Amino acid sequence: MNVPLLVWNVKSMNEEHGYNYDNIPATVIPYWDERCGEFFYNIKALDIVFNLFISRIETYKPREYILENLSMEKCEQKLIDIIENN
């Protein structure tokens, strides 16, 4: 849908509310680059990152990222490459 995102990201599994995990690295956006939008880790950064996000809203191209990295064709080729190289 080409909708840029403003994401509150995490750094560890132990940030999940109500759970007590080990300090296992984690993220809520495993597929991402600067074309997708903006993210922050701490509520204190929300205001700054939100203003940055709004100021750049017309520049993001998340659909472009998806087509280049996660389309059916790209995923199929990645699977073929893995199979052929193993």
Secondary structure, DSSP 8 states (H G I E B T S, - for coil): ----EEEE--SBGGGSTT----S-B--S-SS--TTSEEEESSGGGHHHHHHHHHHTTTT--HHHHHHHHTSHHHHHHHHHHHHHT-
